[in-house]
Amino acid sequence: MIRLIGRWNALVSDLSLVARCALLSVVLLVASCLAAPIAWLQGGSLSLATAATAAGVCWLAGLVALFLATRGRGTPAAVGWVLAGDGVAMGLPLLSAISLQRSGHWLSAAGYFGWIVVFFLITLVAKTLLVAPLAAGLAAGPGSKRLAAETQHAGKLPEAGV
């Protein structure tokens, strides 16, 4: 499992912002295509439009979060930029769902809150997989480069408590 994570980090860490946004877009497009028949069976064109709107809101929030995380890459405030992106990625869908629910909009009657939850969770997983390699070494603190070199040299992780 650790090797798989290392391979993913190596694969994704050098991707540009445009490539990360394209990957997020592909994930949400595939999810939307898989959700479309379910939405159609739930309520026809109204439910389909509701699911598409929820996917669009989560996609936009995910793009902004990726931009903010990439903006802070390599700076001392990188974690702050990632957290700001997470705030946008969580806040925009949640605020849209709450405001539509409170206003009695037709989207809320067609199940907007449920679709926001579905697409938010998909976006969260995809965005986390795309952002995590950007901040991979931040949590280790001082000496993380030495630890990474030793781990790579030994070919295994250090024992717990060492």
VEXGU-948257 format. One record per atom (N, C-alpha, C): residue number from 0; residue in one letter; atom name; x, y, z. Coordinates in steps of 0.1 Angstrom, whole numbers, m for minus. Each point is the difference from the previous one (the first is absolute). Layout:
BEGIN
PAGU    n  res  atom     px     py     pz
PAGU  NUM    A    CA      X      Y      Z
...
REM end
This chain:
BEGIN
PAGU    n  res  atom     px     py     pz
PAGU    0    M     N      8    m12      0
PAGU    0    M    CA     m8     12      0
PAGU    0    M     C      9     13      0
PAGU    1    I     N     10     m1      8
PAGU    1    I    CA      9     12      1
PAGU    1    I     C      7      2    m14
PAGU    2    R     N      4    m11     m6
PAGU    2    R    CA      6      2    m14
PAGU    2    R     C    m10      6    m10
PAGU    3    L     N    m12     m4      1
PAGU    3    L    CA    m11      5     m9
PAGU    3    L     C     m1     15      3
PAGU    4    I     N      0      4     12
PAGU    4    I    CA     m1     15      3
PAGU    4    I     C     12      7     m5
PAGU    5    G     N     12     m6      2
PAGU    5    G    CA     12      6     m5
PAGU    5    G     C      0      2    m15
PAGU    6    R     N     m5    m10     m7
PAGU    6    R    CA     m1      0    m15
PAGU    6    R     C    m10     11     m4
PAGU    7    W     N    m11      1      7
PAGU    7    W    CA    m10     10     m4
PAGU    7    W     C      6     14      3
PAGU    8    N     N      6      2     11
PAGU    8    N    CA      7     13      3
PAGU    8    N     C     10      4    m11
PAGU    9    A     N      8    m10     m4
PAGU    9    A    CA     10      3    m10
PAGU    9    A     C     m6      3    m14
PAGU   10    L     N    m11     m7     m3
PAGU   10    L    CA     m7      3    m12
PAGU   10    L     C     m7     13     m1
PAGU   11    V     N     m6      4     11
PAGU   11    V    CA     m8     12      1
PAGU   11    V     C      8     13      3
PAGU   12    S     N     10     m2      8
PAGU   12    S    CA      7     12      5
PAGU   12    S     C      6      9    m10
PAGU   13    D     N      3     m4    m12
PAGU   13    D    CA      5      8    m10
PAGU   13    D     C    m10      6    m10
PAGU   14    L     N    m13     m4      2
PAGU   14    L    CA    m10      5     m9
PAGU   14    L     C     m3     15      2
PAGU   15    S     N     m3      6    m11
PAGU   15    S    CA     m3     15      0
PAGU   15    S     C    m14      2      5
PAGU   16    L     N     m3     12      3
PAGU   16    L    CA    m14      4      5
PAGU   16    L     C    m10     m4    m11
PAGU   17    V     N      3      2    m12
PAGU   17    V    CA     m9     m3    m11
PAGU   17    V     C     m3    m15     m1
PAGU   18    A     N     11     m8      2
PAGU   18    A    CA     m2    m15      0
PAGU   18    A     C     m8     m4     11
PAGU   19    R     N      2      6     12
PAGU   19    R    CA     m8     m4     12
PAGU   19    R     C    m14      3     m2
PAGU   20    C     N     m3     12     m6
PAGU   20    C    CA    m14      4     m2
PAGU   20    C     C     m6     m9    m11
PAGU   21    A     N      7     m4    m10
PAGU   21    A    CA     m5     m9    m10
PAGU   21    A     C     m4    m13      7
PAGU   22    L     N      9     m5      8
PAGU   22    L    CA     m3    m13      7
PAGU   22    L     C    m13      1      9
PAGU   23    L     N     m1     11      7
PAGU   23    L    CA    m12      2      8
PAGU   23    L     C    m12      1     m9
PAGU   24    S     N      1      7    m11
PAGU   24    S    CA    m11      1     m9
PAGU   24    S     C     m4    m13     m6
PAGU   25    V     N      9     m9     m3
PAGU   25    V    CA     m3    m13     m5
PAGU   25    V     C     m7     m9     10
PAGU   26    V     N      5      1     12
PAGU   26    V    CA     m7     m8     11
PAGU   26    V     C    m14      5      2
PAGU   27    L     N     m3     13      0
PAGU   27    L    CA    m13      4      2
PAGU   27    L     C     m9     m2    m12
PAGU   28    L     N      6      0    m12
PAGU   28    L    CA     m8     m3    m12
PAGU   28    L     C     m4    m15      0
PAGU   29    V     N      9     m9      4
PAGU   29    V    CA     m3    m14      1
PAGU   29    V     C    m11     m2     10
PAGU   30    A     N      1      7     12
PAGU   30    A    CA    m10     m2     10
PAGU   30    A     C    m13      6     m4
PAGU   31    S     N      0     10     m8
PAGU   31    S    CA    m13      6     m5
PAGU   31    S     C     m6    m10     m9
PAGU   32    C     N      8     m6     m9
PAGU   32    C    CA     m6     m9    m10
PAGU   32    C     C     m6    m13      8
PAGU   33    L     N      7     m4     10
PAGU   33    L    CA     m6    m11      8
PAGU   33    L     C    m12      4      8
PAGU   34    A     N     m1     12      4
PAGU   34    A    CA    m11      5      8
PAGU   34    A     C    m12      4     m9
PAGU   35    A     N      2      2    m12
PAGU   35    A    CA    m11      5     m9
PAGU   35    A     C    m12    m10     m1
PAGU   36    P     N      3    m13     m2
PAGU   36    P    CA    m12     m9      0
PAGU   36    P     C     m8      0     13
PAGU   37    I     N      8      1     11
PAGU   37    I    CA     m7     m1     13
PAGU   37    I     C     m9     13      2
PAGU   38    A     N      6     11     m4
PAGU   38    A    CA     m7     13      1
PAGU   38    A     C    m13      0     m9
PAGU   39    W     N      2     m6    m12
PAGU   39    W    CA    m12     m1     m9
PAGU   39    W     C    m11     m8      5
PAGU   40    L     N      4    m11      6
PAGU   40    L    CA    m10     m9      6
PAGU   40    L     C     m7      6     12
PAGU   41    Q     N      8      8      7
PAGU   41    Q    CA     m6      7     12
PAGU   41    Q     C    m10     10     m3
PAGU   42    G     N      2      8    m10
PAGU   42    G    CA    m10     11     m3
PAGU   42    G     C      1      6    m13
PAGU   43    G     N      5     m7    m10
PAGU   43    G    CA      1      5    m14
PAGU   43    G     C      9     11     m1
PAGU   44    S     N     m4     10     m9
PAGU   44    S    CA      9     10     m4
PAGU   44    S     C      3     10     12
PAGU   45    L     N     m9      2      9
PAGU   45    L    CA      2      9     11
PAGU   45    L     C     11     m6      9
PAGU   46    S     N      0    m13      3
PAGU   46    S    CA     10     m6      8
PAGU   46    S     C     13      0     m7
PAGU   47    L     N      0     m2    m13
PAGU   47    L    CA     12      0     m8
PAGU   47    L     C      7     13      1
PAGU   48    A     N     m8     11     m2
PAGU   48    A    CA      5     14      1
PAGU   48    A     C      6      3     14
PAGU   49    T     N     m7     m6     10
PAGU   49    T    CA      4      2     14
PAGU   49    T     C     14     m7      2
PAGU   50    A     N      1    m12     m4
PAGU   50    A    CA     13     m7      1
PAGU   50    A     C     11      7     m7
PAGU   51    A     N     m3      5    m12
PAGU   51    A    CA     10      7     m8
PAGU   51    A     C      4     13      7
PAGU   52    T     N     m9      7      6
PAGU   52    T    CA      3     12      7
PAGU   52    T     C      9     m2     12
PAGU   53    A     N     m3    m11      7
PAGU   53    A    CA      7     m4     12
PAGU   53    A     C     15     m4     m4
PAGU   54    A     N      1     m7    m11
PAGU   54    A    CA     13     m4     m5
PAGU   54    A     C      8     12     m4
PAGU   55    G     N     m7     10     m7
PAGU   55    G    CA      7     12     m4
PAGU   55    G     C      5      9     12
PAGU   56    V     N     m8      1     10
PAGU   56    V    CA      4      7     12
PAGU   56    V     C     12     m6      7
PAGU   57    C     N      0    m14      1
PAGU   57    C    CA     11     m7      7
PAGU   57    C     C     12      1     m9
PAGU   58    W     N     m1     m1    m13
PAGU   58    W    CA     11      1    m10
PAGU   58    W     C      7     14      2
PAGU   59    L     N     m8     11      0
PAGU   59    L    CA      5     13      1
PAGU   59    L     C      7      2     14
PAGU   60    A     N     m5     m5     10
PAGU   60    A    CA      6      1     14
PAGU   60    A     C     13     m8      0
PAGU   61    G     N      0    m12     m7
PAGU   61    G    CA     12     m8     m1
PAGU   61    G     C     11      7     m7
PAGU   62    L     N     m3      6    m11
PAGU   62    L    CA     10      8     m8
PAGU   62    L     C      6     11      8
PAGU   63    V     N     m8      7      7
PAGU   63    V    CA      5     11      8
PAGU   63    V     C      9     m5     11
PAGU   64    A     N     m4    m12      6
PAGU   64    A    CA      9     m6     10
PAGU   64    A     C     13     m4     m5
PAGU   65    L     N      0     m6    m12
PAGU   65    L    CA     12     m4     m7
PAGU   65    L     C      9     12     m3
PAGU   66    F     N     m6     11     m4
PAGU   66    F    CA      8     12     m3
PAGU   66    F     C      6      5     13
PAGU   67    L     N     m7      1     10
PAGU   67    L    CA      5      5     13
PAGU   67    L     C     12     m9      5
PAGU   68    A     N     m2    m13      0
PAGU   68    A    CA     10     m9      4
PAGU   68    A     C     13      1     m8
PAGU   69    T     N     m2      2    m13
PAGU   69    T    CA     12      1     m9
PAGU   69    T     C      6     14      2
PAGU   70    R     N     m8     10      3
PAGU   70    R    CA      6     13      2
PAGU   70    R     C      9      1     12
PAGU   71    G     N     m3     m8     10
PAGU   71    G    CA      9      0     12
PAGU   71    G     C     11    m10      0
PAGU   72    R     N      1     m7    m11
PAGU   72    R    CA     11    m11     m1
PAGU   72    R     C     14      6      2
PAGU   73    G     N      8     m6      8
PAGU   73    G    CA     13      5      2
PAGU   73    G     C      2     12      9
PAGU   74    T     N    m11      5      6
PAGU   74    T    CA      1     12      8
PAGU   74    T     C     m1     m5     15
PAGU   75    P     N      4      9      9
PAGU   75    P    CA     m1     m4     14
PAGU   75    P     C    m15     m1      5
PAGU   76    A     N     m9      6     m8
PAGU   76    A    CA    m14      0      4
PAGU   76    A     C     m8    m10     m9
PAGU   77    A     N      7    m11     m4
PAGU   77    A    CA     m7     m9     m9
PAGU   77    A     C    m12     m7      6
PAGU   78    V     N      2     m3     13
PAGU   78    V    CA    m11     m7      7
PAGU   78    V     C    m12     10      1
PAGU   79    G     N      2     12      2
PAGU   79    G    CA    m10     10      1
PAGU   79    G     C     m8      1    m14
PAGU   80    W     N      8      0    m11
PAGU   80    W    CA     m7      0    m13
PAGU   80    W     C     m8    m12     m2
PAGU   81    V     N      5    m12      4
PAGU   81    V    CA     m8    m12     m2
PAGU   81    V     C    m13      1      9
PAGU   82    L     N      1      5     12
PAGU   82    L    CA    m12      1      9
PAGU   82    L     C    m10     11     m6
PAGU   83    A     N      5     10     m6
PAGU   83    A    CA     m8     10     m6
PAGU   83    A     C     m8     m7    m12
PAGU   84    G     N      7     m8     m7
PAGU   84    G    CA     m7     m7    m11
PAGU   84    G     C    m10    m10      5
PAGU   85    D     N      3     m6     11
PAGU   85    D    CA    m10    m10      6
PAGU   85    D     C    m12      8      5
PAGU   86    G     N      2     12      5
PAGU   86    G    CA    m11      8      4
PAGU   86    G     C     m9      4    m11
PAGU   87    V     N      6      3    m11
PAGU   87    V    CA     m8      3    m12
PAGU   87    V     C     m7    m12     m5
PAGU   88    A     N      7    m11     m1
PAGU   88    A    CA     m5    m13     m5
PAGU   88    A     C    m12     m5      8
PAGU   89    M     N      0      3     13
PAGU   89    M    CA    m11     m4      9
PAGU   89    M     C    m11     11      1
PAGU   90    G     N      5     12      0
PAGU   90    G    CA    m10     11      3
PAGU   90    G     C     m9      3    m12
PAGU   91    L     N      5      0    m12
PAGU   91    L    CA     m8      4    m12
PAGU   91    L     C    m12    m10     m2
PAGU   92    P     N      3    m13      0
PAGU   92    P    CA    m11    m10     m1
PAGU   92    P     C    m10      1     11
PAGU   93    L     N      5      1     12
PAGU   93    L    CA     m8      1     12
PAGU   93    L     C     m9     13      0
PAGU   94    L     N      6     11     m3
PAGU   94    L    CA     m8     12      0
PAGU   94    L     C    m10      0    m11
PAGU   95    S     N      3     m6    m12
PAGU   95    S    CA    m10      0    m10
PAGU   95    S     C    m11     m9      4
PAGU   96    A     N      3    m11      6
PAGU   96    A    CA    m11     m9      4
PAGU   96    A     C     m9      6     11
PAGU   97    I     N      6      7     10
PAGU   97    I    CA     m8      6     10
PAGU   97    I     C     m8     12     m5
PAGU   98    S     N      6      8     m9
PAGU   98    S    CA     m8     11     m5
PAGU   98    S     C    m11     m4     m9
PAGU   99    L     N      2    m10     m8
PAGU   99    L    CA    m11     m5     m9
PAGU   99    L     C    m11     m7      9
PAGU  100    Q     N      4     m7     10
PAGU  100    Q    CA    m10     m7      9
PAGU  100    Q     C     m8     11      7
PAGU  101    R     N      6     10      5
PAGU  101    R    CA     m7     11      8
PAGU  101    R     C     m9      8     m9
PAGU  102    S     N      4      2    m13
PAGU  102    S    CA     m8      8     m9
PAGU  102    S     C    m12     m8     m6
PAGU  103    G     N      0    m13      1
PAGU  103    G    CA    m10     m8     m6
PAGU  103    G     C      1     m1    m15
PAGU  104    H     N     12      1     m5
PAGU  104    H    CA      2     m1    m14
PAGU  104    H     C     m4    m14     m6
PAGU  105    W     N     m3      0    m13
PAGU  105    W    CA     m4    m13     m5
PAGU  105    W     C     11    m10      0
PAGU  106    L     N     12      4      0
PAGU  106    L    CA     11     m9      1
PAGU  106    L     C      0     m8     13
PAGU  107    S     N     m3      7     11
PAGU  107    S    CA     m1     m7     13
PAGU  107    S     C    m11    m10      0
PAGU  108    A     N    m11      3     m6
PAGU  108    A    CA    m11    m10     m1
PAGU  108    A     C      3    m12     m9
PAGU  109    A     N     10      2     m9
PAGU  109    A    CA      4    m11     m9
PAGU  109    A     C     12     m8      6
PAGU  110    G     N      3      3     13
PAGU  110    G    CA     11     m9      6
PAGU  110    G     C     14      6     m1
PAGU  111    Y     N      1     13     m1
PAGU  111    Y    CA     13      6     m1
PAGU  111    Y     C     10     m3     11
PAGU  112    F     N     m5      0     13
PAGU  112    F    CA      8     m3     11
PAGU  112    F     C      7    m14     m1
PAGU  113    G     N     m8    m10     m4
PAGU  113    G    CA      5    m13     m1
PAGU  113    G     C     11     m1    m11
PAGU  114    W     N     m3      7    m11
PAGU  114    W    CA     10     m1    m11
PAGU  114    W     C     13      8      4
PAGU  115    I     N     m1     11      7
PAGU  115    I    CA     11      7      5
PAGU  115    I     C      9     m9      9
PAGU  116    V     N     m6     m8      8
PAGU  116    V    CA      7     m9      9
PAGU  116    V     C      8    m11     m9
PAGU  117    V     N     m7     m5    m10
PAGU  117    V    CA      6    m10     m8
PAGU  117    V     C     12      6     m7
PAGU  118    F     N     m2     11     m7
PAGU  118    F    CA     11      6     m8
PAGU  118    F     C     11      6      9
PAGU  119    F     N     m4      5     12
PAGU  119    F    CA     10      5      9
PAGU  119    F     C     10    m11      4
PAGU  120    L     N     m5    m12      4
PAGU  120    L    CA      8    m11      4
PAGU  120    L     C      9     m5    m11
PAGU  121    I     N     m5      0    m12
PAGU  121    I    CA      9     m4    m12
PAGU  121    I     C     11     10     m2
PAGU  122    T     N     m4     13      1
PAGU  122    T    CA     10     11     m2
PAGU  122    T     C     10      0     11
PAGU  123    L     N     m4     m3     12
PAGU  123    L    CA      9      0     12
PAGU  123    L     C     10    m11     m2
PAGU  124    V     N     m3    m12     m4
PAGU  124    V    CA      9    m10     m2
PAGU  124    V     C     10      3    m12
PAGU  125    A     N     m5      5    m11
PAGU  125    A    CA      8      3    m11
PAGU  125    A     C     10     12      3
PAGU  126    K     N     m6     10      6
PAGU  126    K    CA      8     12      4
PAGU  126    K     C     11     m4     10
PAGU  127    T     N     m3     m8     10
PAGU  127    T    CA     10     m5      9
PAGU  127    T     C     11     m7     m6
PAGU  128    L     N     m3     m9     m9
PAGU  128    L    CA     10     m8     m7
PAGU  128    L     C      9      9     m9
PAGU  129    L     N     m6     11     m5
PAGU  129    L    CA      8     10     m8
PAGU  129    L     C      8     10      8
PAGU  130    V     N     m4      3     12
PAGU  130    V    CA      6     10      8
PAGU  130    V     C     10     m6     10
PAGU  131    A     N     m2    m12      5
PAGU  131    A    CA      9     m6     10
PAGU  131    A     C     14      0     m5
PAGU  132    P     N      4     m4    m12
PAGU  132    P    CA     14      0     m4
PAGU  132    P     C      6     14      1
PAGU  133    L     N     m8     11     m1
PAGU  133    L    CA      6     13      1
PAGU  133    L     C      6      3     14
PAGU  134    A     N     m6     m6     10
PAGU  134    A    CA      4      3     14
PAGU  134    A     C      5    m12      6
PAGU  135    A     N      6     m9     m7
PAGU  135    A    CA      4    m13      5
PAGU  135    A     C     10      1     11
PAGU  136    G     N     10      9     m2
PAGU  136    G    CA     11      1     10
PAGU  136    G     C     m2     10     11
PAGU  137    L     N    m12      7      0
PAGU  137    L    CA     m1     11      9
PAGU  137    L     C     m3     m5     15
PAGU  138    A     N     m7    m11      1
PAGU  138    A    CA     m3     m4     14
PAGU  138    A     C     12     m6      7
PAGU  139    A     N     10     m5     m7
PAGU  139    A    CA     11     m6      7
PAGU  139    A     C      9     10      7
PAGU  140    G     N      0     12     m4
PAGU  140    G    CA      8     10      7
PAGU  140    G     C     15      0     m4
PAGU  141    P     N      8      5      9
PAGU  141    P    CA     15      0     m2
PAGU  141    P     C      5    m14     m1
PAGU  142    G     N      9     m2     m9
PAGU  142    G    CA      6    m14     m1
PAGU  142    G     C     m8     m9    m10
PAGU  143    S     N    m11      5     m6
PAGU  143    S    CA     m8     m8     m8
PAGU  143    S     C      8     m5    m13
PAGU  144    K     N      9      8     m5
PAGU  144    K    CA      8     m4    m11
PAGU  144    K     C      9    m11      3
PAGU  145    R     N      6      1     12
PAGU  145    R    CA      9    m10      5
PAGU  145    R     C     m7    m13      2
PAGU  146    L     N    m12      1      6
PAGU  146    L    CA     m8    m12      2
PAGU  146    L     C     m4     m7    m13
PAGU  147    A     N     m4      9     m9
PAGU  147    A    CA     m4     m6    m14
PAGU  147    A     C     12     m7     m6
PAGU  148    A     N     12      6      1
PAGU  148    A    CA     12     m6     m6
PAGU  148    A     C      3    m13      7
PAGU  149    E     N     m1      0     13
PAGU  149    E    CA      3    m13      7
PAGU  149    E     C    m10    m10     m3
PAGU  150    T     N    m13      3     m1
PAGU  150    T    CA    m10     m9     m3
PAGU  150    T     C      2     m6    m14
PAGU  151    Q     N      3      9     m9
PAGU  151    Q    CA      2     m4    m14
PAGU  151    Q     C     12    m10     m1
PAGU  152    H     N     11      4      8
PAGU  152    H    CA     12     m8      0
PAGU  152    H     C     m3    m14      6
PAGU  153    A     N     m7      0     11
PAGU  153    A    CA     m2    m13      7
PAGU  153    A     C    m11     m8     m7
PAGU  154    G     N     m9      6     m8
PAGU  154    G    CA    m10     m7     m7
PAGU  154    G     C    m12     m4      9
PAGU  155    K     N      0      6     12
PAGU  155    K    CA    m11     m3      9
PAGU  155    K     C     m2     12      9
PAGU  156    L     N    m11      0      7
PAGU  156    L    CA     m3     10     10
PAGU  156    L     C      7     m2     13
PAGU  157    P     N      3     10      7
PAGU  157    P    CA      6     m2     13
PAGU  157    P     C     m9     m6     10
PAGU  158    E     N      5     m7     10
PAGU  158    E    CA     m8     m7     10
PAGU  158    E     C     m7     11      9
PAGU  159    A     N    m12     m4      5
PAGU  159    A    CA     m7      9      9
PAGU  159    A     C      9      2     13
PAGU  160    G     N      0     13      5
PAGU  160    G    CA      7      3     12
PAGU  160    G     C     15      3     m3
PAGU  161    V     N      5     m1    m12
PAGU  161    V    CA     14      3     m3
PAGU  161    V     C      2     15     m2
REM end
